[in-house]
Amino acid sequence: MRFKIFDILFANEIASKTYTLEKITDLQNQLNSLEEKYESLRQEVDCLKEESVELTNEIYRLENSLDARIDILVEHNRIIKNV
C-alpha cells in the first residue's frame, strides 16, 4: 500500500514534468519557426531597400535628363525667335 501512494504521487510529478518538457519542445519549435520567418522577412526588406535606392537613382537620372532636354528646347526656341 505504501508503494502505491508513492507511485500515485510520483506519477503526477512525472506527468507534470513530461507535459512541461513537451511544452518546452513545442515552444522551441515555434521559436525556431519564428526565427526562420524573421530571417526571411529581413532578407526581403534588405532587397526592397536596395530596389528602392535603385529606383530613386533612376528617377533622379530621368529628372536630370528631362531638365537637360527642356533647357535645349528653351535655348533652341530662343535662337529661332531672335533670328
SEBALO-373259 format. One line per field, with one value per atom (N, C-alpha, C): residue in three letters; atom name; y, x, z. Coordinates in Angstrom, 3 decimals, padded with zeros to 6 digits. Example, Ala and Ser with C-alpha at 12.3 -4.5 7.8 and 13.67 -1.06 7.14 Angstrom:
code: [Ala,Ala,Ala,Ser,Ser,Ser]
site: [N,CA,C,N,CA,C]
c2: [-005.690,-004.500,-003.300,-002.250,-001.060,000.030]
c1: [013.190,012.300,013.200,012.850,013.670,012.900]
c3: [007.800,007.800,007.800,007.080,007.140,007.870]
END
This chain:
code: [Met,Met,Met,Arg,Arg,Arg,Phe,Phe,Phe,Lys,Lys,Lys,Ile,Ile,Ile,Phe,Phe,Phe,Asp,Asp,Asp,Ile,Ile,Ile,Leu,Leu,Leu,Phe,Phe,Phe,Ala,Ala,Ala,Asn,Asn,Asn,Glu,Glu,Glu,Ile,Ile,Ile,Ala,Ala,Ala,Ser,Ser,Ser,Lys,Lys,Lys,Thr,Thr,Thr,Tyr,Tyr,Tyr,Thr,Thr,Thr,Leu,Leu,Leu,Glu,Glu,Glu,Lys,Lys,Lys,Ile,Ile,Ile,Thr,Thr,Thr,Asp,Asp,Asp,Leu,Leu,Leu,Gln,Gln,Gln,Asn,Asn,Asn,Gln,Gln,Gln,Leu,Leu,Leu,Asn,Asn,Asn,Ser,Ser,Ser,Leu,Leu,Leu,Glu,Glu,Glu,Glu,Glu,Glu,Lys,Lys,Lys,Tyr,Tyr,Tyr,Glu,Glu,Glu,Ser,Ser,Ser,Leu,Leu,Leu,Arg,Arg,Arg,Gln,Gln,Gln,Glu,Glu,Glu,Val,Val,Val,Asp,Asp,Asp,Cys,Cys,Cys,Leu,Leu,Leu,Lys,Lys,Lys,Glu,Glu,Glu,Glu,Glu,Glu,Ser,Ser,Ser,Val,Val,Val,Glu,Glu,Glu,Leu,Leu,Leu,Thr,Thr,Thr,Asn,Asn,Asn,Glu,Glu,Glu,Ile,Ile,Ile,Tyr,Tyr,Tyr,Arg,Arg,Arg,Leu,Leu,Leu,Glu,Glu,Glu,Asn,Asn,Asn,Ser,Ser,Ser,Leu,Leu,Leu,Asp,Asp,Asp,Ala,Ala,Ala,Arg,Arg,Arg,Ile,Ile,Ile,Asp,Asp,Asp,Ile,Ile,Ile,Leu,Leu,Leu,Val,Val,Val,Glu,Glu,Glu,His,His,His,Asn,Asn,Asn,Arg,Arg,Arg,Ile,Ile,Ile,Ile,Ile,Ile,Lys,Lys,Lys,Asn,Asn,Asn,Val,Val,Val]
site: [N,CA,C,N,CA,C,N,CA,C,N,CA,C,N,CA,C,N,CA,C,N,CA,C,N,CA,C,N,CA,C,N,CA,C,N,CA,C,N,CA,C,N,CA,C,N,CA,C,N,CA,C,N,CA,C,N,CA,C,N,CA,C,N,CA,C,N,CA,C,N,CA,C,N,CA,C,N,CA,C,N,CA,C,N,CA,C,N,CA,C,N,CA,C,N,CA,C,N,CA,C,N,CA,C,N,CA,C,N,CA,C,N,CA,C,N,CA,C,N,CA,C,N,CA,C,N,CA,C,N,CA,C,N,CA,C,N,CA,C,N,CA,C,N,CA,C,N,CA,C,N,CA,C,N,CA,C,N,CA,C,N,CA,C,N,CA,C,N,CA,C,N,CA,C,N,CA,C,N,CA,C,N,CA,C,N,CA,C,N,CA,C,N,CA,C,N,CA,C,N,CA,C,N,CA,C,N,CA,C,N,CA,C,N,CA,C,N,CA,C,N,CA,C,N,CA,C,N,CA,C,N,CA,C,N,CA,C,N,CA,C,N,CA,C,N,CA,C,N,CA,C,N,CA,C,N,CA,C,N,CA,C,N,CA,C,N,CA,C,N,CA,C,N,CA,C,N,CA,C,N,CA,C,N,CA,C,N,CA,C]
c2: [-001.193,000.000,001.247,001.175,002.336,002.684,001.681,001.938,002.491,002.107,002.633,004.136,004.577,006.005,006.758,006.231,006.863,006.851,005.721,005.637,006.700,006.872,007.868,009.272,009.555,010.878,011.164,010.180,010.382,010.353,009.651,009.620,011.023,011.720,013.098,013.983,013.784,014.554,014.284,013.023,012.637,013.156,013.019,013.513,015.018,015.713,017.159,017.531,016.838,017.123,016.782,015.673,015.297,016.350,016.814,017.849,019.113,019.471,020.653,020.489,019.323,019.061,019.142,018.579,018.658,020.114,020.860,022.274,023.061,022.782,023.453,023.108,021.853,021.429,022.117,022.189,022.859,024.340,024.981,026.393,026.615,025.696,025.795,025.681,024.765,024.617,025.881,026.448,027.691,028.821,028.887,029.910,029.746,028.522,028.267,028.699,028.398,028.791,030.312,030.993,032.455,033.049,032.459,032.948,032.789,031.679,031.474,032.501,032.750,033.746,035.133,035.454,036.747,036.925,035.904,035.985,036.166,035.444,035.569,036.980,037.512,038.867,039.921,039.705,040.645,040.697,039.538,039.497,040.190,040.007,040.659,042.180,042.643,044.083,044.635,043.911,044.353,044.461,043.489,043.501,044.701,044.963,046.102,047.432,047.519,048.740,048.973,047.920,048.033,048.465,047.861,048.241,049.690,050.118,051.500,052.470,052.160,053.020,053.069,051.908,051.863,052.664,052.532,053.269,054.774,055.174,056.599,057.149,056.418,056.856,057.005,056.070,056.133,057.333,057.628,058.793,060.077,060.201,061.384,061.484,060.349,060.351,060.846,060.352,060.789,062.268,062.718,064.135,065.001,064.614,065.372,065.366,064.224,064.126,065.048,065.054,065.948,067.412,067.750,069.134,069.547,068.642,068.950,069.141,068.302,068.434,069.724,070.071,071.332,072.506,072.465,073.532,073.633,072.507,072.501,073.118,072.734,073.279,074.780,075.219,076.650,077.404,076.911,077.566,077.573,076.458,076.361,077.375,077.478,078.431,079.867,080.119,081.478,081.879,080.962,081.252,081.523,080.723,080.890,082.223,082.607,083.856,085.077,084.941,086.057,086.311,085.343,085.489,086.260]
c1: [000.824,000.000,000.862,001.912,002.794,003.390,003.757,004.355,003.331,002.091,001.053,000.889,000.965,000.836,001.997,003.197,004.356,004.215,003.713,003.514,002.538,001.458,000.458,001.047,001.750,002.354,003.392,004.251,005.304,004.759,003.644,003.032,002.580,001.987,001.577,002.787,003.815,005.049,005.674,005.770,006.361,005.500,004.184,003.290,003.446,003.576,003.746,005.051,006.127,007.423,007.401,006.740,006.653,005.871,004.770,003.981,004.815,005.561,006.408,007.478,008.086,009.105,008.490,007.306,006.627,006.301,005.861,005.537,006.792,007.901,009.165,009.600,009.481,009.854,008.970,007.677,006.754,007.099,007.376,007.752,009.060,010.000,011.278,011.054,010.171,009.852,009.188,008.283,007.637,008.652,009.567,010.608,011.489,011.875,012.686,011.945,010.652,009.848,009.786,009.587,009.545,010.889,011.980,013.308,013.524,013.069,013.195,012.368,011.142,010.297,010.921,011.463,012.107,013.273,014.102,015.264,014.812,013.777,013.253,012.722,011.979,011.439,012.545,013.572,014.696,015.395,015.595,016.220,015.346,014.037,013.122,013.165,013.246,013.343,014.637,015.743,017.018,016.929,016.272,016.107,015.257,014.177,013.314,014.037,014.889,015.681,016.598,017.247,018.153,017.383,016.213,015.396,014.939,014.630,014.198,015.316,016.524,017.673,017.867,017.783,017.952,016.855,015.618,014.506,014.674,015.075,015.297,016.393,017.469,018.548,018.052,017.230,016.698,015.770,014.969,014.081,014.901,015.975,016.833,017.495,017.910,018.526,017.538,016.289,015.260,014.935,014.878,014.620,015.710,016.954,018.072,018.021,017.655,017.553,016.452,015.306,014.217,014.607,015.269,015.729,016.667,017.562,018.503,017.757,016.777,016.003,015.193,014.617,013.868,014.804,015.997,016.973,017.336,017.505,017.838,016.697,015.458,014.308,014.154,014.351,014.260,015.327,016.540,017.641,017.368,016.861,016.562,015.473,014.421,013.344,013.817,014.706,015.245,016.041,016.817,017.629,016.718,015.681,014.779,014.035,013.576,012.829,013.727,015.011,015.922,016.316,016.142,016.540,015.563]
c3: [000.000,000.000,000.000,000.761,000.859,-000.506,-001.290,-002.600,-003.595,-003.457,-004.345,-004.139,-002.921,-002.644,-003.294,-003.166,-003.811,-005.325,-005.851,-007.304,-007.784,-007.042,-007.421,-007.335,-006.259,-006.085,-007.167,-007.410,-008.414,-009.843,-010.068,-011.402,-011.779,-010.845,-011.117,-011.379,-010.587,-010.757,-012.124,-012.511,-013.799,-014.954,-014.832,-015.880,-016.027,-014.919,-014.951,-015.644,-015.309,-015.938,-017.420,-017.783,-019.187,-019.956,-019.391,-020.038,-020.206,-019.196,-019.256,-020.329,-020.400,-021.423,-022.817,-022.991,-024.284,-024.627,-023.632,-023.851,-024.238,-023.545,-023.858,-025.287,-025.656,-027.010,-028.048,-027.764,-028.674,-028.810,-027.682,-027.715,-028.468,-028.302,-029.020,-030.527,-030.927,-032.355,-032.903,-032.118,-032.544,-032.653,-031.706,-031.742,-032.975,-033.285,-034.483,-035.742,-035.792,-036.944,-037.075,-035.960,-035.983,-036.389,-035.937,-036.318,-037.818,-038.388,-039.834,-040.601,-040.133,-040.787,-040.675,-039.498,-039.292,-040.266,-040.382,-041.273,-042.719,-043.122,-044.479,-044.726,-043.772,-043.919,-043.898,-043.085,-043.037,-044.390,-045.004,-046.323,-047.367,-047.243,-048.178,-048.011,-046.775,-046.515,-047.095,-046.917,-047.487,-049.007,-049.625,-051.079,-051.505,-050.772,-051.095,-050.904,-049.894,-049.694,-050.880,-051.332,-052.478,-053.728,-053.947,-055.102,-054.984,-053.782,-053.569,-053.928,-053.533,-053.861,-055.371,-056.027,-057.478,-058.176,-057.693,-058.288,-058.092,-056.903,-056.630,-057.532,-057.706,-058.599,-060.036,-060.481,-061.841,-062.009,-060.995,-061.050,-061.156,-060.376,-060.460,-061.831,-062.389,-063.710,-064.753,-064.674,-065.626,-065.450,-064.213,-063.953,-064.562,-064.377,-064.951,-066.472,-067.036,-068.489,-069.015,-068.352,-068.762,-068.617,-067.530,-067.340,-068.470,-068.856,-069.932,-071.253,-071.532,-072.778,-072.789,-071.635,-071.542,-071.806,-071.213,-071.446,-072.919,-073.586,-075.011,-075.821,-075.506,-076.227,-075.990,-074.756,-074.449,-075.220,-075.218,-075.936,-077.437,-077.962,-079.398,-079.783,-078.980,-079.274,-079.129,-078.221,-078.035,-079.271,-079.828,-081.022,-082.208,-082.392,-083.531,-083.442,-082.256,-082.091,-082.278,-081.959,-082.107,-083.567,-084.413,-085.812,-086.574]
END
